Amino acid sequence: MRYLPLVLLFALASLVAADRPNIIVILADDQGFGDLGANNPQSKIATPQLDALAKGGVRFTDGHTSSGVCTPTRYSLLTGRYHWRTKLQSGVLGGFSTPLIAKDRLTLAGLLKQQGYATGCFGKWHLGMSFPLKNGGVADDGGFGFAVAKAFAEAGASVCVATWPPALNIFLNLLERGKMDESRRLSDGSLLTFERIYPLDAVYDALDDAPADVRESKRYKDVGDFSIGGLAQRIATDFGDQSLDIVFHSLANGPEVKKPLLEVSRAGYLAASSASAYSLVSMVQRLAPLMRPGGSVCSLTYMASERAIPGYGGGMSSAKAALESDTRVLSFEAGRKYGLRVNTISAGPYASRAASAIGIIDKMVKYCAANSPLAETLTATEVGNTAAFLSSTLASGITGSTVYVDKGYHAMGMAVTMPPDTEPLLSEPTGA
């Protein structure tokens, strides 16, 4: 018997007035027209309750769709719009994708709420999620890390990646099931492949640095040495000495990023600096001996390192300032000792899963697009292409630099306009 998972998209109920009947919409994933007894008396699948509903109601038998798969179907059902109005032109979303439905988009549930209904959604969503992914990196197929990996592959590089242990099994599962195939697609039609996929929690230099409760937790205990030192040892074992040409640092974490600096704790401040800045120093210490002369080390920063960005708190601005300072110092030290170049890319705001932790990232994106010399939204591909350039021989004379990829926003001294639908980024501070 074929398994037919029924997905209850939303249930709507109201007892406010008799003229508002309860409404239930059920979407079945992978159900064929002939699977229901009401449509096909010869069906081998017993569907007596659905058959009864069909008999007592109205059947629509001449339906049409622009897509026959689940994600775009959900989008169209909830919004009444063609799915190709979204960034998803084909296939389905990967596991770490940003939401397809914009926060300000009116949905069927929103329309019914305007009429006094209470609404709810139960079951499989698969329209993208807005919760943050710590140290997302390449595990977020809509983020900078994934775009950088694709750009390297487009340039002919063999790509190894390291990802946060709690996301590792999800990432591997999505790859195995083909759920990331569309986001992995390269310009020639082939798919981005990874030579190796390693576990990495970059707040630990050695395995012994991790507390016992971390090492023994279910998402860490079976992955082996997930420290930076462990990563270096695995690469040396797998590929030998001087086997690396490029190291790209795409990770950050600020556990108190929503707190203003005036309220951040010492622990939150140090955690942000450890994950977002010192991790680069540690990686260069341990990976530089494995790199060939002429190799490139690159990271991602943000202009909060040099300007006050309201809402970007938790000590993250300090961490980015440290990252840029360390980039300059490491360019000298690693350049003289190993012949390596060290740069960082200051990318504009981008609504990735990791960035959603900031809380106001959508407003930041709109504001910068409205006030940049190139009045448009930054893409992850543009950051990936810059990383590929800086890591190539075309940039052999560039080191110790912060390269801005933000549509020119960093050059502006004052705002040009406010997007009409953008409220102030933050509420006014309250007095003591």
Secondary structure, DSSP 8 states (H G I E B T S, - for coil): -----EEEEEEEE--S-TTS--EEEEEETT--GGGSTTT-TT-SS--HHHHHHHHTS--------S--SHHHHHHHHHHSS-GGGSS--SS---TT---SS-TT---HHHHHHHTT-EEE--S---S---S--TT-GGGSTTSHHHHHHHHHHHTT---EEEE-HHHHHHHHHHHHTTTTHHHHB-TTS-B---SEEEE--TT-SSGGGS-HHHHTSTTTTTS---SHHHHHHHHHHHH-TT-EEEEEE-----TTTTS-GGG--HHHHHHHHIIIIIHHHHHHHHHGGGEEEEEEEEEEE-GGGTS--TT--TTHHHHHHHHHHHHHHHHHHHHHHH--EEEEEEE-----TGGGGGS-HHHHHHHHHHHSSS-S---HHHHHHHHHHHTSGGGTT--S-EEEESTTGGG-SS-----TT---SS------
